[in-house]
Amino acid sequence: MEPVPGARSFEADGEAYDEFMGRYSRALAVPFADAAGVGAGQRAVDVGCGPGALTRVLVERLGPSAVAAVDPSEPFVRACAERFPGVDVRRGRAESLPLPGADRDVALAQLVLHFVSDPAGAVSEMARVVRPGGVVGACVWDFAEGMQMLRLYWDAALAVDPTAPDEARTLGFGRPGEIPALLEATAQHRVRLGSPPGPFTLSATARCAVGRTPS
Protein backbone atom coordinates (compact mmCIF):
# COMPACT_ATOMS: atom_id res chain seq x y z
CA MET A 1 0.00 0.00 0.00
CA GLU A 2 1.33 3.45 -0.96
CA PRO A 3 1.79 6.05 1.80
CA VAL A 4 -1.44 7.91 2.59
CA PRO A 5 -0.91 11.70 2.78
CA GLY A 6 -3.37 12.15 5.64
CA ALA A 7 -1.56 9.51 7.69
CA ARG A 8 1.85 11.15 7.68
CA SER A 9 1.15 12.87 11.01
CA PHE A 10 0.57 9.45 12.59
CA GLU A 11 3.76 7.60 11.77
CA ALA A 12 4.85 7.65 15.43
CA ASP A 13 4.71 4.38 17.33
CA GLY A 14 1.67 3.48 19.40
CA GLU A 15 3.33 4.20 22.74
CA ALA A 16 4.25 7.74 21.69
CA TYR A 17 0.71 8.44 20.55
CA ASP A 18 -0.71 7.05 23.79
CA GLU A 19 1.41 9.45 25.81
CA PHE A 20 -0.04 12.39 23.88
CA MET A 21 -3.68 11.51 23.16
CA GLY A 22 -4.29 8.02 24.50
CA ARG A 23 -5.43 9.12 27.96
CA TYR A 24 -8.26 11.03 26.27
CA SER A 25 -9.15 8.67 23.43
CA ARG A 26 -9.35 5.71 25.80
CA ALA A 27 -11.81 7.60 27.99
CA LEU A 28 -13.85 8.60 24.94
CA ALA A 29 -14.11 5.05 23.61
CA VAL A 30 -16.46 3.81 26.34
CA PRO A 31 -19.24 6.44 25.97
CA PHE A 32 -18.86 6.27 22.20
CA ALA A 33 -19.42 2.50 22.19
CA ASP A 34 -22.34 3.01 24.57
CA ALA A 35 -23.88 5.59 22.23
CA ALA A 36 -23.60 3.11 19.35
CA GLY A 37 -25.21 0.34 21.40
CA VAL A 38 -22.26 -2.04 21.05
CA GLY A 39 -23.11 -5.32 22.75
CA ALA A 40 -22.57 -9.06 22.79
CA GLY A 41 -23.29 -10.98 19.60
CA GLN A 42 -22.32 -8.17 17.22
CA ARG A 43 -19.45 -7.92 14.75
CA ALA A 44 -17.75 -4.53 14.58
CA VAL A 45 -15.05 -2.64 12.70
CA ASP A 46 -12.96 0.16 14.15
CA VAL A 47 -12.25 2.56 11.27
CA GLY A 48 -9.06 4.54 11.79
CA CYS A 49 -8.20 2.42 14.81
CA GLY A 50 -4.86 4.04 15.67
CA PRO A 51 -3.06 1.95 18.30
CA GLY A 52 -6.38 0.65 19.55
CA ALA A 53 -8.21 2.86 22.08
CA LEU A 54 -11.66 1.96 20.71
CA THR A 55 -10.51 -1.49 19.58
CA ARG A 56 -9.89 -2.37 23.24
CA VAL A 57 -13.48 -1.59 24.19
CA LEU A 58 -14.86 -3.53 21.22
CA VAL A 59 -12.73 -6.56 22.14
CA GLU A 60 -13.88 -6.40 25.76
CA ARG A 61 -17.54 -6.37 24.69
CA LEU A 62 -17.51 -8.61 21.62
CA GLY A 63 -14.38 -10.76 21.78
CA PRO A 64 -11.39 -10.46 19.43
CA SER A 65 -12.74 -12.71 16.69
CA ALA A 66 -15.74 -10.39 16.24
CA VAL A 67 -13.62 -7.25 15.77
CA ALA A 68 -11.83 -5.84 12.72
CA ALA A 69 -9.65 -2.73 12.79
CA VAL A 70 -8.32 -0.62 9.91
CA ASP A 71 -5.79 2.22 9.83
CA PRO A 72 -3.50 3.72 7.15
CA SER A 73 -0.54 4.08 9.52
CA GLU A 74 1.79 1.09 9.50
CA PRO A 75 3.09 1.71 13.08
CA PHE A 76 -0.47 1.95 14.39
CA VAL A 77 -1.54 -1.22 12.59
CA ARG A 78 1.45 -3.04 14.05
CA ALA A 79 0.75 -1.74 17.57
CA CYS A 80 -2.95 -2.62 17.40
CA ALA A 81 -2.24 -6.14 16.14
CA GLU A 82 0.32 -6.73 18.89
CA ARG A 83 -2.01 -5.50 21.60
CA PHE A 84 -5.07 -7.46 20.51
CA PRO A 85 -4.25 -10.95 19.22
CA GLY A 86 -7.12 -12.45 17.28
CA VAL A 87 -8.40 -9.11 15.97
CA ASP A 88 -8.42 -8.77 12.16
CA VAL A 89 -6.16 -5.69 11.89
CA ARG A 90 -5.53 -4.40 8.37
CA ARG A 91 -3.78 -1.44 6.81
CA GLY A 92 -6.17 0.60 4.72
CA ARG A 93 -7.99 3.86 4.20
CA ALA A 94 -11.38 4.81 5.59
CA GLU A 95 -12.40 5.73 2.03
CA SER A 96 -11.59 2.22 0.77
CA LEU A 97 -12.02 -0.30 3.56
CA PRO A 98 -10.39 -3.69 2.87
CA LEU A 99 -13.46 -5.57 4.06
CA PRO A 100 -16.34 -7.34 2.32
CA GLY A 101 -19.78 -5.75 2.13
CA ALA A 102 -22.51 -6.36 4.71
CA ASP A 103 -19.97 -8.11 6.92
CA ARG A 104 -20.42 -6.17 10.19
CA ASP A 105 -23.18 -5.01 12.51
CA VAL A 106 -21.36 -1.86 13.62
CA ALA A 107 -18.80 0.44 11.95
CA LEU A 108 -17.35 3.18 14.15
CA ALA A 109 -14.85 5.97 13.46
CA GLN A 110 -13.42 7.65 16.55
CA LEU A 111 -11.46 10.90 15.97
CA VAL A 112 -11.10 10.13 12.26
CA LEU A 113 -13.46 12.12 10.01
CA HIS A 114 -11.50 15.38 10.29
CA PHE A 115 -8.37 13.68 8.93
CA VAL A 116 -9.71 11.74 5.93
CA SER A 117 -9.54 13.25 2.45
CA ASP A 118 -13.14 12.30 1.59
CA PRO A 119 -15.43 12.18 4.65
CA ALA A 120 -18.53 11.35 2.62
CA GLY A 121 -16.65 8.53 0.92
CA ALA A 122 -15.53 7.20 4.29
CA VAL A 123 -19.10 7.16 5.61
CA SER A 124 -20.28 5.45 2.43
CA GLU A 125 -17.64 2.77 2.94
CA MET A 126 -18.69 2.30 6.56
CA ALA A 127 -22.28 1.88 5.36
CA ARG A 128 -21.14 -0.62 2.74
CA VAL A 129 -19.47 -2.96 5.22
CA VAL A 130 -22.39 -3.11 7.67
CA ARG A 131 -25.45 -5.26 7.17
CA PRO A 132 -28.84 -3.67 6.32
CA GLY A 133 -30.09 -1.95 9.46
CA GLY A 134 -26.57 -1.87 10.89
CA VAL A 135 -25.03 0.98 12.86
CA VAL A 136 -22.60 3.59 11.56
CA GLY A 137 -21.18 6.10 14.03
CA ALA A 138 -18.52 8.78 14.26
CA CYS A 139 -17.23 11.21 16.84
CA VAL A 140 -14.74 14.10 16.82
CA TRP A 141 -13.50 16.40 19.57
CA ASP A 142 -15.38 19.63 20.26
CA PHE A 143 -12.38 21.75 19.28
CA ALA A 144 -13.98 25.12 20.06
CA GLU A 145 -14.30 24.61 23.81
CA GLY A 146 -15.08 21.10 24.98
CA MET A 147 -11.66 19.51 24.47
CA GLN A 148 -9.84 21.64 27.02
CA MET A 149 -6.32 20.31 26.50
CA LEU A 150 -6.41 21.24 22.81
CA ARG A 151 -8.29 24.48 23.51
CA LEU A 152 -5.61 25.67 25.94
CA TYR A 153 -2.90 24.85 23.41
CA TRP A 154 -4.53 26.78 20.58
CA ASP A 155 -5.42 29.73 22.81
CA ALA A 156 -1.74 29.98 23.76
CA ALA A 157 -0.69 29.68 20.11
CA LEU A 158 -3.14 32.40 19.07
CA ALA A 159 -1.81 34.71 21.79
CA VAL A 160 1.63 34.41 20.19
CA ASP A 161 0.45 34.42 16.57
CA PRO A 162 -3.14 35.41 15.72
CA THR A 163 -2.79 33.58 12.38
CA ALA A 164 -2.10 30.20 14.03
CA PRO A 165 -4.21 27.43 12.41
CA ASP A 166 -6.69 27.03 15.27
CA GLU A 167 -8.32 23.59 14.86
CA ALA A 168 -11.69 25.06 15.84
CA ARG A 169 -11.53 26.88 12.48
CA THR A 170 -9.45 24.56 10.30
CA LEU A 171 -10.84 21.11 11.14
CA GLY A 172 -14.35 19.94 10.38
CA PHE A 173 -16.97 17.96 12.28
CA GLY A 174 -16.21 19.34 15.75
CA ARG A 175 -19.20 21.68 15.77
CA PRO A 176 -22.84 20.88 16.57
CA GLY A 177 -24.76 19.23 13.76
CA GLU A 178 -21.87 18.58 11.37
CA ILE A 179 -21.57 14.82 11.83
CA PRO A 180 -25.35 14.24 11.84
CA ALA A 181 -25.62 16.22 8.61
CA LEU A 182 -22.91 14.10 7.00
CA LEU A 183 -24.58 10.85 8.05
CA GLU A 184 -27.99 12.02 6.89
CA ALA A 185 -26.63 13.11 3.51
CA THR A 186 -24.63 9.94 2.94
CA ALA A 187 -26.37 6.61 2.35
CA GLN A 188 -29.58 8.10 3.80
CA HIS A 189 -28.73 7.24 7.38
CA ARG A 190 -31.44 7.69 9.97
CA VAL A 191 -29.50 9.58 12.63
CA ARG A 192 -30.71 8.85 16.14
CA LEU A 193 -28.04 10.62 18.22
CA GLY A 194 -26.59 14.02 17.49
CA SER A 195 -25.23 15.12 20.84
CA PRO A 196 -21.90 14.62 22.60
CA PRO A 197 -21.49 11.29 24.40
CA GLY A 198 -20.13 13.21 27.39
CA PRO A 199 -18.99 15.31 29.03
CA PHE A 200 -16.85 12.63 30.56
CA THR A 201 -13.62 12.40 32.52
CA LEU A 202 -10.43 14.31 31.75
CA SER A 203 -12.20 17.51 30.70
CA ALA A 204 -12.89 16.52 27.12
CA THR A 205 -16.12 16.59 25.15
CA ALA A 206 -16.78 15.18 21.69
CA ARG A 207 -19.39 15.66 19.01
CA CYS A 208 -21.01 12.35 18.12
CA ALA A 209 -23.64 10.97 15.79
CA VAL A 210 -24.88 7.44 15.23
CA GLY A 211 -27.10 6.31 12.38
CA ARG A 212 -28.70 3.13 11.06
CA THR A 213 -28.40 2.12 7.44
CA PRO A 214 -31.69 1.47 5.62
CA SER A 215 -33.05 -2.02 6.34
Buried (B, 14 or more C-beta within 10 A) or exposed (E): EEEBEBBEEBBBEBEBBBEEBBBBBBBBBBBBBEBBBBEEEBBBBBBBBBBBBBBBBBBBBBBBEBBBBBBBBBBBBBBBBEBBEEBBBBBBBBBBBEBEEBBBBBBBBBBBBBBBEBBBBBBBBBBBBBBEEBBBBBBBBBBBEBBBBBBEBBEEBBEEEEEBEBBBEEBBBBBEEBBBEBBBEBBEBEBBBBEBBBBBEBBBBBBBBBBBBEE
